[in-house]
Amino acid sequence: MTKRGYVRFFDEFGIADVASVGGKNASLGEMYRSLSDAGVRVPNGFAITADAYRDMLTAADAWQPLADILDGLDPGELRDLARRGRRAREIVYRAGLPDILVREVLRGYQRLRNQYGPEVGLAVRSSATAEDLPTASFAGQQETYLNVRGEEHLLEAVRRCFASLFTDRSIHYRVDQGFDHLKVGLSVGVMKMVRSDLASSGVMFTLDTESGFRDVVFITGAYGLGENLVQGAVDPDEFYVHKPTFEAGHRVVLRRRLGDKAVKMVYLEGETGRTTRNIPTPHADRDRFCLSDDEVLTLTDSACAIERHYRRPMDIEWAKDGIDGQLYIVQSRPETVGSRRTTNTLDNYVLDGRAEILTDGRAVGEKIATGRARRIDTVAQLNEFRPGEVLVADTTTPDWEPVMKTASAIVTNRGGRTCHAAILSRELGIPAVVGTAEATIVIPAGEEVTVSCAEGDTGRIYRGALAFHVEHLTIAELPRPRTQVMVNLADPERAFATAMLPNDGVGLARMEFVIMDSIKAHPLALVHPERITDPGVRARLARLVRGYADGADYFVQRLSEGIGTIAAAFWPKPVVVRMSDFKTNEYAGLLGGQDFEPQEANPMLGFRGASRYAHPAYAEGFALECAAIRRVREKMGLTTVIVMLPFVRRVAEAEAVLARMAELGLARGENGLQIYAMCEIPNNVVLIDRFARLFDGFSIGSNDLAQLTLGVDRDSEIVAFDYDERDPGVREMIRLAVEGCRRNGIHSGLCGQAPSDYPDMAEFLVELGIDSISLDPDTLLTTTRTILEAEQRRGPDCRQSAAADSGEPVRAESRGSS
């Protein structure tokens, strides 16, 4: 055997050396050699080259036995696959390590001891030459051995890594990818072990994994070794950072979610190799995030540097060392699912009906599937699975992949959005719901179920096979109309996906919906829990604010993160955020709300909107709302947020609220702040010239404006027949409002339901020359086409014509200010 130099340290190779050291090692060497100066910290180590693997098999005359055992393989026959794989692994393991290779490996080990100390633990990781490629990223096919110490244990781990090239899942993977089993080589990486068992570890992506949105870094993490997170054994913490504002100097976490992190994987005391165990995570640790904000931002720095270097979205593993306290990057590979998404076409899955919800969890993907539920508890049961069934399990591992590829959907008890089941389902393009906690208990085996991931961040499993349809939307060639077409949005979890639709920003972001979904509690109940009369409610409030300084901090941070997520998704387009517009009965429905809200006979016309903001009964709550807006605009740097006041009854009321906002740091015009008002009360129209002096724009709320113009309660079934936003009187009010905005040189928009439901209303608004129309996402494309057709009929001078028809002078538009 000719010596070829079987051991190469990380500073001696890079990404061009995949054929020699495999994809995983090539990336580690590339980062260690090229990105250390950029602050990316990679533990040092060395690669045992693929030549060593090949020469080892040549010396042992193992090639022909391997070829014989793999000849005629049918990967669909799982028992036969397992038999052949076991025999192939035995052949490779028994080949042994040549003396020259042993000497080089032990010299490399001594060099790491000299650098890190004689007791350094090692991570010994397989790195195949057909792994972590831009078009084939099914990582985890081969074995990894952690916390290895001592020469004997190191050499044993290397032999087992070589043999793991023929795990059942590796063999199946190569068949799927079209690789020749005997032409794929295996390198072994040996690197300093990061003691994340004493701290935390996780995965991060340089895009949003569900929507493919590229302007964020998405980080997940949990305590202990990373295997739990990958296998879906824990519900991890999640963090988002918005890259454009982060790189502009606004170092702040955009959004976070506290995971349960019920267990953590640690090493057994006094053992080496792969001997680990799961232990319960202390409740104090479960109730706090596994990373500080500064640590999240440090990881973001590394993620952005890695993405810039590779010039593509990346999937990165990180680990925190509990001994030295440092954060390390321990693996990086191209992201191969979200980055392939195209905005030319969109498939929108829509349920046609509803049924009993058996359970829910974190949605992975945006699809819907039906099938017979098949519960699988162990690998031995995989042969019972039939293609097209819904796989229901506690969690999944790479050994299950051959069967998972035939499932219509996957449902697990445990796991987050970066667990094995979630990653594989994205690769396969099938829906998955992870982290349900109870799927294996509540989903009846053998029954038809529907798995829906098309309803936002929450995935649901319905009883029975429900009908659904797919809307194929083509948007590549859709031109932009002169009228701004914006979206109405209340759910931050849908923001990234919605932002990929053609739009001019958000015309209405409803703050109260963010409060209801993300905060769940009345702001005054959070500030004054001592005034809550029900001990049970006080206990629930205490659970909500775990991990935060107090209730006020919880409210401001959660609200700012919800609003900030929407603003970040649409950056740098404008996002109009309406301050809370709950009615008193709706506020009372929030946790703790009954202790702070009056009972009103007619809440629709009661203590709502602007009347609350300067009133002593809600002054503290409004201060929290303003603090959240300030945090979004100033700390997060999302200055595209425009504030809008709802239900402003009188000019004096508007003046009082604006003065109060200025006291709270939201003065109109400062730091580019624009303030709009809803135009939804006849008085707004009648006195529009006076109101216009106070605001930068009006958004017509056609729902309330119609009911107050017609004197009809739109929620009353008895008189609902009289409610019609197309009524001539309502149209006249809208016309007067648009013309009043034009006359005063401020922005005019409409955010009601009418243009989404009635094409003739959209045409009417175009004829008026309104600046913007805000629509619900599901009608955005169809109504945009209607608007384009209306503009074509009116011609390029439609705004001029509308003004001339009304007898008003044509004024300069204020579109640019929005």
C-alpha positions, 0 to 999 in steps of 0.5 A: 500500500502506497502512503498518500497522506491519509490525515489532513487538518482543517486548515489544509483543505476546503470545499473543493475537496469533497471527493477527498474528505466528503461534504461534511469535512470539506465544509468544516475545513472551508469555514475553519480556513476561510471564515475564522477571521470573520468570527466564525468559530469552528473546533479544530480537527482533521479528516481521514481521507476517502483514500484511506477507506478505499485503500483499507478495503483494497488491502483486505480484498473486500471489494468483490464480497461487497459487490456480491452482497449488494448485487440484485438489491431491492430497497423496497424489501426491507428485511432483505435490505437489513440483511444485506446491510448488516453483512456489508457493515461486517465486511468493512468493519473486519477489514481493519485499519492498516498500520500506516493509517493507525499511525497517522490518526494517532499523530493527529490525535496528539496534535489536538491534545497539544492544542486543547489539552490531554483530556480533550474529548473528540467528535468522530463524524462520518463524511461521505463523498455523496453527502451535504451536496447542493442537490442532495443533502440527506444528512445523517446517513452515517454514524457519529461518535461523541466524547471519544477519549483514548487511542483505543476508543478513537480507532474503534470509532473510526472503524465503525464510521467506515462501516456505517457507509452501509447502514440501511438508510445509507444504502436506500439513500444512494439508490434514490440518488442514483449513486453507485455504492462502490464508488461513494467513498467515506471520510472520517472527521475527528474534531474537538468535542464541544461540550454542549451536554453541559450547555445547549445546541441546535440548528439554524437556517439562513431562511425561513424553512416553511415559506422559503423567505430569505430575509431572516435567520431562523435558529432553534435550540435546546439544552444538551446534545443536539441529537434530541433536537434532530430526532424530534425528542424535544420541543426547542426554543425558536428565534428569528433575526431579520437580516436587512435591519440586523446588517444595518446595525439593529442588533435585536431578536425579531421574534422568539418562541419558548419551547418545552425542552422537557429532556436533555441528552447528557453523557453517562458519568465516567463513560466514553463513546456514544453512551448517553442518556436523557434526563429531565430538564430542571423546570427553571431551565425549561422556563427560560430560553436556552440562549441569551439575546447576545448569543442569538445575535452572535450566531446570526453573525456567523450565519450571515458570514457563512451565507455570504461566503457560500452565496446561498442559503445554508443549514448550519449546526451550532453548539455551546460549550459548557466549559469555555462558554463559547459558541461553535459552528460544528456543521454547515451544508447547503439548504435544499428545500426552501431555497428551491421555492419559486415565486412564479407559481403558488399552490394554495391548499384549501380545506372544503370542510371541517370535522372533529380535530383529533389533535394539533401541533407545529405545521411543517409545509403548507399542504393537506393530505388524507390517508389511513392512520398507521401507528409505528412504535419501533423499527420492527413494525415498519414492514406493516406500513403501506404506501399512502398511509399517514405515519403516526409516531412518537418521533422518527429517526433516519432508520425510518426513511425508506418507509417515510418516503411512501407516507402521505403525511407524518404526525409525531408526538415530539419535535420542532420544525428542525427535527428529523420528521420535519426536515425529511417531510420538507424534502419529500414535499409532504405535510407533517405535524410535529410536537402534538404531544398526544398523536399516538394516543388520540388518533385511532389506528386504521381510521381515515384522517386529514392532516392539514398544514394549510391553516398557518403555523398550527397543523391540525389532524381531522377525523375522516378524509375531508375534501380539499382543493388546490389553487394553482396561482400563476403570478410571474407575468402579473403586472402591477396596477397603478393603484397600490394593492396591499394586504390585510394581515393579522397573523404574524405566522403567515407573514413570510408566506403572504409577503411572497405574493405580489403586493405593495405592503400591508394596508391593515395589520390588526394589533388586536389579533396579535394580542389575542393570538400571541399574548392572550391576556388583557394588558392591565391584567398583566400589569396588575395581576394583584387585582385579579379576583380568580386565583386560577387566572392569576396562576395562568398569567404567571405561566404566561410570563415565565421567562420575562421580567414581568407582565409589562415586559411580556406584553411589549416584547410579544406584541413588538415581535408580532408586529415586527415579524409582519413589518420584517416580512414586507420590508421595505414596503409600508405596513399600516398597524392599527392600534387595538380595536377590541370592543369591551366584550372582546377585551373582557374575553382576554385572560384577566379581562373581566376584572378590568372591563365594563359591561356595555349594552352596545359595545359596537358603539361603546368604549372602543378605539381612540376613546380608550387611548387617552382615558384613565381606564386604559391609559396604562394599556395604551402606553404598552401598545405605544412602547411596542410600536416604539420598539419595532420602529426604533430598536428593530429599525423597522421604520416602515411601520405606519400607526393608524388610529381606529374609531376616531369620533371627534377632532378634539379626541384625535388631538388628545390622543395624538398629544398622548402619543407624543408624550409616549415617544410617538410624535407625528413626523419624528423619525419619519413617523406617519399616523393614519386614522380609520375613516369609518364614522360619518363625522370623519367624512363630514369634517374630513378637512379638519381631520386631515390637518392631524393625519397623514392619511385615511384608511376607509373602513367600509364595514363600520362606515356602511353600518353607521351610514345605514344605521344597521348592525352588521352582526344582527341576523334580523336586519342583516339584509339591509347591510350593503357596502354597495349602497348608493349612500355608502358609496357617496360617503366613500367618494367624499372621503377619497376626494377629501384626502386628495383635496388635502394632499394626504393618502387615501386607502380602503381596507374593508371587505367589499372590494374582495367580495364585489368586483364592481366595488374594486372598479368603483374605487379605481374610478375614484382614484383611490391611492390604495386598496387593501385585500385579504390574501386569499383574494389578492390575485383575483382582485388585482386582475380586476383592478388592472382591468378597471385601470385599462378601461379608464385609461392612464388618466383615470385619476384625473377623470375621477377628480374632474367628474367630481368638480374638484381640483386635481392635487398632487398625489401622496402615494410616495408617502405611504 
